[in-house]
């Protein structure tokens, strides 16, 4: 009997101990370890939350900085590669307004020959990389009416910048005479009369008489050429020296389609 009771008590203790093992209080070592693991888990969770909150802002700022850097680089590249010729827009409009005439040089010039002539102010010549720039006075043909009769007088403007004029007398057929005795050829059947109803005056050996009317600027290519029509020597490539030392008046100036001077030619004796 005693043996049966002992066995029952022993079995009850064994079963009770096994059933409550999962809820049994932890020992000091186990409690300390569990607390450490809990703290590590909470710290990890907190760190992940902080990272998730900061990352979007950092990413956005990085993108903004990258975009700004890209724009700055692009702007710098555009500035560095830009090689637009320094053509003065207002001067180019004047050249185009008056148009072009036939090239009489038979030298195969590049570009179109301007109707105007140009007096270069060589003391303003500047080196602009692939070009020279220079201030210039633009001159246009002096014209008079086409209906003059012998004995008539007419006032011609010889300088629009200063307002200089002169009274000319139609003294004899084909000749107008100034007060100082200077003579000007008067040919009512010339090309300008047919196109514009006015007569362009010529002097000496059929040299056109031109009047200053505009102060502008020219852009001259360093590939441009210069020379005198009656000189059999080949045209020279322009240099600072031959522009500064040679004649500074040209009545054969050739422009390309962008307004850059490609030829400076003198037509005359």
C-alpha positions as CSV (number, residue, x, y, z in Angstrom):
1,X,0.0,0.0,0.0
2,X,2.8,2.4,1.0
3,X,4.5,1.5,-2.2
4,X,1.4,2.4,-4.3
5,X,1.0,5.7,-2.6
6,X,4.6,6.6,-3.1
7,X,4.4,5.7,-6.8
8,X,1.2,7.9,-7.2
9,X,2.9,10.9,-5.5
10,X,6.0,10.5,-7.6
11,X,4.0,10.2,-10.9
12,X,2.0,13.3,-9.9
13,X,5.1,15.3,-9.2
14,X,6.7,14.2,-12.5
15,X,3.6,15.1,-14.6
16,X,3.1,18.4,-12.8
17,X,6.6,19.4,-13.4
18,X,6.5,18.6,-17.1
19,X,3.2,20.3,-17.7
20,X,4.4,23.6,-16.1
21,X,7.8,23.7,-17.7
22,X,6.9,26.3,-20.3
23,X,5.5,28.7,-17.6
24,X,8.0,28.0,-14.9
25,X,9.9,31.2,-13.7
26,X,13.2,31.7,-15.4
27,X,16.4,31.7,-13.4
28,X,18.5,34.8,-13.0
29,X,20.8,33.9,-15.9
30,X,17.8,33.2,-18.2
31,X,16.1,36.4,-17.2
32,X,19.2,38.5,-17.9
33,X,19.7,36.8,-21.4
34,X,16.0,37.4,-22.3
35,X,16.3,41.1,-21.3
36,X,19.4,41.6,-23.4
37,X,17.7,39.9,-26.4
38,X,14.7,42.1,-26.0
39,X,16.8,45.3,-25.8
40,X,18.7,44.3,-29.0
41,X,15.5,43.6,-30.8
42,X,14.0,46.9,-29.8
43,X,17.2,48.8,-30.8
44,X,17.2,47.1,-34.2
45,X,13.6,48.0,-34.8
46,X,14.2,51.6,-33.8
47,X,17.3,51.8,-36.1
48,X,15.3,50.4,-39.0
49,X,12.6,53.0,-38.4
50,X,15.1,55.8,-38.3
51,X,16.8,54.7,-41.5
52,X,13.4,54.4,-43.3
53,X,12.5,57.9,-42.2
54,X,15.9,59.5,-43.3
55,X,16.5,57.6,-46.5
56,X,13.7,59.3,-48.6
57,X,15.0,62.8,-47.7
58,X,18.6,61.8,-48.4
59,X,17.6,60.3,-51.7
60,X,15.6,63.4,-52.7
61,X,18.5,65.7,-51.8
62,X,21.0,63.5,-53.7
63,X,18.8,63.6,-56.8
64,X,18.4,67.4,-56.5
65,X,22.2,67.8,-56.1
66,X,22.9,65.5,-59.0
67,X,20.4,67.4,-61.2
68,X,22.0,70.7,-60.3
69,X,25.5,69.3,-61.0
70,X,24.3,68.0,-64.4
71,X,22.7,71.4,-65.3
72,X,25.9,73.2,-64.2
73,X,28.1,70.9,-66.3
74,X,25.8,71.2,-69.3
75,X,25.9,75.0,-69.1
76,X,29.6,75.0,-68.8
77,X,30.0,72.7,-71.8
78,X,27.7,74.9,-73.9
79,X,29.7,78.0,-73.0
80,X,33.0,76.3,-73.8
81,X,32.0,74.9,-77.2
82,X,30.1,78.0,-78.4
83,X,32.1,79.6,-81.2
84,X,29.6,82.0,-82.7
85,X,31.2,84.6,-84.9
86,X,31.1,88.1,-83.2
87,X,29.0,89.7,-86.0
88,X,27.4,93.0,-85.0
89,X,23.6,92.4,-85.6
90,X,22.8,96.0,-86.4
91,X,25.7,96.4,-88.9
92,X,24.7,93.1,-90.6
93,X,21.1,94.4,-91.1
94,X,22.5,97.5,-92.9
95,X,24.6,95.3,-95.2
96,X,21.6,93.1,-96.1
97,X,19.3,96.2,-96.5
98,X,21.5,97.6,-99.3
99,X,22.2,94.2,-100.9
100,X,24.8,93.0,-103.2
101,X,26.3,93.6,-106.6
102,X,28.1,91.5,-109.2
103,X,31.7,90.6,-108.4
104,X,33.9,92.2,-111.1
105,X,37.2,90.8,-109.8
106,X,37.1,87.5,-111.6
107,X,39.1,86.0,-108.7
108,X,36.6,83.5,-107.5
109,X,35.9,85.3,-104.2
110,X,33.9,83.5,-101.5
111,X,30.6,85.1,-100.4
112,X,28.6,88.0,-102.0
113,X,30.0,91.5,-102.8
114,X,28.3,94.2,-100.8
115,X,26.8,97.2,-102.6
116,X,28.4,99.4,-100.0
117,X,32.0,100.4,-99.4
118,X,33.8,100.4,-96.0
119,X,36.4,102.6,-94.3
120,X,38.1,100.5,-91.6
121,X,39.2,102.2,-88.4
122,X,42.3,100.1,-88.1
123,X,43.2,101.5,-84.6
124,X,40.2,99.6,-83.3
125,X,41.2,96.2,-84.8
126,X,40.8,93.4,-82.2
127,X,41.9,89.7,-82.3
128,X,38.8,87.6,-81.6
129,X,40.1,84.1,-82.0
130,X,39.2,82.9,-85.4
131,X,38.2,86.4,-86.4
132,X,39.2,90.1,-86.3
133,X,36.7,92.7,-85.3
134,X,37.0,96.3,-86.3
135,X,35.0,99.5,-86.3
136,X,34.1,100.8,-89.8
137,X,32.4,103.6,-91.5
138,X,29.8,102.4,-94.1
139,X,29.5,104.4,-97.3
140,X,26.8,104.2,-100.0
141,X,26.7,105.6,-103.5
142,X,26.0,109.4,-104.0
143,X,22.9,109.7,-106.2
144,X,21.0,112.6,-107.8
145,X,17.7,112.8,-109.7
146,X,17.6,111.5,-113.3
147,X,15.6,114.4,-114.9
148,X,18.3,117.1,-115.1
149,X,18.6,119.4,-118.1
150,X,21.7,121.4,-119.1
151,X,22.0,124.4,-116.8
152,X,20.1,122.8,-113.9
153,X,21.5,122.6,-110.4
154,X,21.1,119.9,-107.9
155,X,22.1,119.4,-104.3
156,X,24.0,116.2,-103.5
157,X,24.8,114.8,-100.1
158,X,28.4,113.8,-99.7
159,X,28.4,112.9,-96.0
160,X,25.2,111.9,-94.2
161,X,27.0,111.7,-90.8
162,X,28.0,115.4,-90.9
163,X,25.3,116.7,-93.2
164,X,27.8,117.8,-95.8
165,X,26.2,118.7,-99.1
166,X,27.3,120.3,-102.4
167,X,25.5,122.1,-105.1
168,X,26.3,120.7,-108.6
169,X,25.5,122.2,-112.0
170,X,24.6,120.2,-115.0
171,X,27.2,122.1,-117.1
172,X,27.4,119.9,-120.2
173,X,26.2,116.5,-121.5
174,X,27.1,113.8,-119.0
175,X,29.0,116.2,-116.6
176,X,28.0,117.7,-113.3
177,X,30.4,120.4,-111.9
178,X,30.9,121.4,-108.3
179,X,31.8,124.9,-107.1
180,X,35.4,123.9,-106.7
181,X,35.5,122.7,-110.3
182,X,35.3,119.0,-109.5
183,X,33.5,117.0,-112.2
184,X,31.2,114.1,-111.8
185,X,29.9,111.7,-114.5
186,X,26.2,111.8,-114.9
187,X,24.8,108.8,-116.8
188,X,21.0,108.6,-116.6
189,X,21.0,105.3,-118.4
190,X,23.0,103.4,-115.8
191,X,21.8,100.3,-114.0
192,X,20.8,102.1,-110.8
193,X,18.5,104.5,-112.7
194,X,16.8,101.6,-114.3
195,X,16.2,100.0,-110.9
196,X,15.7,102.9,-108.6
197,X,15.1,106.0,-110.8
198,X,18.2,107.7,-109.5
199,X,21.7,108.3,-111.1
200,X,24.8,107.2,-109.2
201,X,27.7,109.7,-109.7
202,X,31.1,108.6,-110.8
203,X,34.4,110.4,-111.0
204,X,37.9,110.1,-112.6
205,X,38.4,106.7,-114.1
206,X,34.8,105.5,-113.5
207,X,35.2,105.4,-109.7
208,X,31.9,105.5,-107.9
209,X,31.4,108.4,-105.5
210,X,30.5,107.2,-102.1
211,X,29.1,109.0,-99.0
212,X,29.6,108.0,-95.3
213,X,26.2,107.3,-93.7
214,X,26.6,104.8,-90.9
215,X,29.1,103.8,-88.2
216,X,29.2,100.1,-87.6
217,X,31.4,97.1,-86.9
218,X,32.8,94.3,-89.1
219,X,33.7,90.7,-88.3
220,X,36.5,89.5,-90.5
221,X,37.4,85.8,-90.9
222,X,41.1,84.9,-90.5
223,X,40.5,82.9,-93.7
224,X,39.5,86.0,-95.6
225,X,41.6,87.4,-98.4
226,X,42.6,90.9,-99.4
227,X,44.1,92.5,-102.5
228,X,43.8,95.1,-105.3
229,X,42.0,94.1,-108.4
230,X,44.5,95.7,-110.8
231,X,47.4,94.1,-109.0
232,X,48.2,90.8,-110.8
233,X,49.6,89.3,-107.6
234,X,47.5,86.7,-105.9
235,X,45.2,87.9,-103.0
236,X,46.7,87.5,-99.6
237,X,45.2,86.0,-96.5
238,X,44.3,88.7,-94.1
239,X,46.6,89.3,-91.1
240,X,46.7,92.0,-88.5
241,X,49.8,93.5,-90.2
242,X,48.3,93.8,-93.8
243,X,45.1,95.2,-92.4
244,X,46.9,97.8,-90.3
245,X,49.5,98.7,-92.9
246,X,47.5,98.6,-96.2
247,X,44.7,100.7,-97.5
248,X,41.8,101.0,-95.1
249,X,39.1,101.7,-97.7
250,X,37.6,98.9,-99.7
251,X,34.8,99.0,-102.3
252,X,34.7,95.3,-102.8
253,X,33.8,93.6,-99.4
254,X,32.5,90.1,-99.5
255,X,30.2,88.6,-96.8
256,X,29.2,85.0,-96.2
257,X,25.6,84.1,-95.2
258,X,26.3,84.7,-91.6
259,X,27.6,88.2,-92.0
260,X,31.3,87.4,-91.7
261,X,33.7,89.2,-94.1
262,X,35.5,86.8,-96.4
263,X,37.2,89.3,-98.7
264,X,38.5,92.9,-98.6
265,X,39.2,94.1,-102.2
266,X,40.0,97.5,-103.6
267,X,38.6,98.3,-107.1
268,X,40.3,101.3,-108.5
269,X,43.4,102.7,-110.3
